[in-house]
């Protein structure tokens, strides 16, 4: 983890950090909230947002890049411009330095790996809240830890799910390459493995499967009083 200082008022540590979790998919934001449930004395999840604006003051907006590795202007930029958001942190499995550096130039306060444990994620958020810029070390081959994704219960990996979600949204292979920064060969490999796992043999059938299994993004704010720390 790399930390850089910014001159802001120091965090006293007396109150939990107020966090909004932001992504287009309900299952993704719920997954992160569940991951943080053992740390409610340090992090308070006050909003779970599926593709809607953060509507109350928060210390940190945690932007999950699932299907948004390359920001298209509707994610990171809007959060940075939102007056209710103090700081923005990107939560990602991307190892692309160009994407990381671009996000930092935009003004995000953290670029954190989904390979962090819950404790390390919370610790990083605390550093951000104190006014530091936190960047995860170059990730190793450690497994993904953070969050959840559509189709996980059907055996899809996180990357397979992301590709299938983008197919369900109607993106072409070339557009998926641009969005995820993966190679075309990687995209084709993920598509083949997806098809095997879900038992389809065409893109149209994959789209129908995706629609039936939660691969379309949500466009409503997500309230979830049953998750500890979410209000």
C-alpha positions in Angstrom: 0.0 0.0 0.0 1.4 3.4 -1.0 0.3 6.5 0.9 0.7 10.1 -0.1 -0.3 13.0 2.1 -2.8 15.8 1.4 -3.2 18.9 3.7 -6.6 18.4 5.2 -8.1 18.4 8.7 -7.0 15.2 10.5 -9.5 12.5 11.3 -10.1 12.2 15.0 -11.1 8.5 14.9 -14.1 9.1 17.3 -16.9 8.5 14.8 -17.2 5.8 12.1 -16.4 6.9 8.6 -19.6 7.4 6.6 -19.3 5.5 3.3 -21.6 5.3 0.3 -21.0 2.1 -1.9 -21.6 2.8 -5.6 -22.1 0.5 -8.5 -24.7 -0.3 -11.2 -25.5 -3.7 -9.7 -27.4 -4.3 -6.5 -25.6 -7.6 -5.7 -22.2 -5.8 -6.0 -23.0 -3.1 -3.5 -24.6 -5.6 -1.1 -21.5 -7.8 -1.3 -19.2 -5.0 -0.2 -21.6 -4.0 2.6 -21.6 -7.6 3.9 -17.8 -7.6 3.7 -17.7 -4.6 6.0 -20.2 -5.9 8.5 -17.6 -6.8 11.1 -16.2 -3.3 11.2 -19.3 -1.2 11.8 -17.6 0.6 14.7 -15.1 2.0 12.2 -17.1 2.2 8.9 -20.8 3.1 8.7 -22.4 2.2 5.3 -25.0 5.0 5.0 -25.9 4.5 1.3 -26.1 1.6 -1.1 -26.4 3.1 -4.6 -27.2 1.2 -7.7 -26.6 3.8 -10.5 -28.1 6.7 -8.6 -26.5 9.8 -7.1 -25.3 9.9 -3.5 -28.1 11.9 -1.8 -26.7 12.6 1.7 -23.3 13.7 3.0 -20.7 11.0 3.1 -17.0 11.0 4.0 -16.1 8.5 1.2 -17.9 7.2 -1.9 -16.5 3.8 -2.6 -16.8 3.3 -6.4 -16.7 -0.4 -7.4 -15.5 -0.6 -11.0 -17.4 -3.8 -11.9 -18.3 -3.2 -15.6 -16.7 0.2 -15.3 -13.0 -0.4 -15.4 -12.7 2.5 -17.8 -14.8 5.4 -16.4 -17.2 6.8 -19.0 -18.0 10.0 -17.2 -21.0 8.7 -15.3 -19.2 7.2 -12.4 -16.0 8.7 -11.0 -16.4 12.1 -12.5 -20.0 12.5 -11.2 -19.0 11.4 -7.7 -16.1 13.9 -7.7 -18.5 16.7 -8.6 -21.2 15.6 -6.1 -21.3 18.2 -3.2 -22.4 15.4 -0.8 -19.2 13.4 -1.4 -16.0 14.4 0.5 -13.7 11.9 -1.1 -13.9 9.2 -3.8 -12.1 5.9 -3.6 -11.9 3.4 -6.5 -12.3 -0.2 -5.6 -11.1 -2.5 -8.4 -9.3 -5.6 -9.6 -7.7 -3.7 -12.5 -3.9 -3.8 -12.7 -3.8 -1.3 -15.5 -1.5 1.6 -14.5 -3.0 3.9 -17.2 -6.5 3.5 -15.6 -5.0 4.0 -12.1 -3.0 7.1 -13.0 -6.0 8.6 -14.9 -8.2 8.1 -11.8 -5.6 9.7 -9.6 -5.3 12.7 -12.0 -9.1 13.1 -11.8 -8.7 13.6 -8.1 -9.7 10.3 -6.4 -8.2 9.8 -3.0 -7.7 6.0 -3.2 -7.2 3.2 -5.7 -7.7 0.0 -3.8 -7.5 -3.6 -4.8 -10.3 -6.2 -4.4 -7.5 -8.5 -3.1 -7.4 -6.6 0.2 -8.9 -8.2 3.2 -11.8 -6.5 4.9 -9.4 -5.3 7.7 -6.9 -3.9 5.1 -9.7 -2.2 3.2 -11.1 -0.5 6.3 -7.5 0.5 7.3 -7.0 2.1 3.8 -10.3 4.0 4.1 -9.2 5.4 7.4 -6.0 6.6 5.9 -8.0 8.3 3.1 -10.2 9.9 5.6 -7.2 11.3 7.4 -6.3 13.1 4.1 -3.9 10.6 2.6 -3.9 9.3 -1.0 -3.8 5.5 -0.8 -2.9 3.2 -3.7 -2.7 -0.6 -3.3 0.5 -2.2 -4.1 0.8 -4.0 -7.5 -1.5 -7.0 -6.9 0.0 -10.4 -6.8 -1.8 -13.6 -7.7 -3.8 -13.5 -4.5 -7.5 -14.4 -5.1 -10.2 -11.8 -5.2 -11.7 -11.2 -1.8 -14.0 -8.2 -2.1 -17.7 -8.2 -2.8 -20.0 -10.3 -4.9 -21.1 -10.4 -8.6 -24.1 -11.7 -10.6 -23.9 -15.4 -11.5 -21.5 -16.3 -8.8 -23.9 -18.9 -7.5 -23.9 -20.4 -11.1 -20.2 -20.9 -11.0 -19.1 -17.7 -12.9 -15.9 -16.1 -11.9 -15.8 -12.3 -11.3 -14.3 -11.6 -14.8 -16.7 -14.0 -16.5 -19.6 -12.3 -14.8 -18.4 -8.9 -15.9 -18.0 -9.9 -19.5 -21.4 -11.6 -19.5 -23.0 -8.5 -17.9 -21.5 -6.3 -20.7 -22.8 -8.7 -23.3 -26.3 -8.6 -21.7 -26.1 -4.8 -21.9 -25.5 -5.1 -25.6 -21.8 -4.3 -25.9 -19.8 -5.7 -28.8 -16.5 -7.5 -28.1 -14.6 -4.4 -29.2 -16.6 -2.3 -26.8 -15.9 -4.8 -24.0 -12.2 -4.6 -24.7 -12.3 -0.8 -24.4 -14.4 -0.9 -21.2 -12.4 -3.6 -19.4 -8.9 -3.0 -20.9 -8.6 -6.8 -21.4 -7.3 -8.2 -24.7 -9.6 -9.4 -27.4 -8.3 -13.0 -26.9 -9.0 -12.8 -23.2 -12.5 -11.6 -23.9 -13.1 -14.5 -26.3 -11.8 -16.9 -23.7 -14.1 -15.6 -21.0 -17.0 -15.8 -23.4 -16.3 -19.4 -24.3 -16.0 -20.4 -20.6 -19.2 -18.5 -19.8 -21.1 -20.3 -22.5 -19.9 -23.7 -21.2 -20.9 -22.9 -17.6 -24.4 -21.5 -18.4 -25.1 -24.0 -21.2 -25.7 -21.7 -24.2 -24.2 -21.8 -27.7 -24.9 -18.3 -29.0 -24.7 -14.6 -28.0 -28.5 -14.2 -28.2 -29.0 -17.1 -25.8 -26.4 -15.7 -23.5 -28.2 -12.4 -23.4 -31.5 -14.1 -22.6 -29.7 -16.1 -19.8 -28.2 -12.9 -18.5 -31.6 -11.1 -18.4 -33.0 -14.0 -16.5 -30.1 -14.1 -14.0 -29.6 -10.5 -12.9 -27.1 -9.4 -15.5 -28.9 -6.1 -16.4 -27.8 -3.2 -14.2 -30.2 -1.7 -11.6 -31.4 1.8 -11.9 -32.8 2.4 -8.4 -31.3 3.3 -5.1 -30.9 0.3 -2.9 -32.1 0.5 0.7 -31.0 -2.4 2.9 -31.7 -2.0 6.6 -30.9 -5.7 7.3 -27.1 -5.3 6.6 -25.3 -4.3 9.8 -23.9 -0.8 9.4 -26.3 0.1 6.5 -29.0 2.6 7.3 
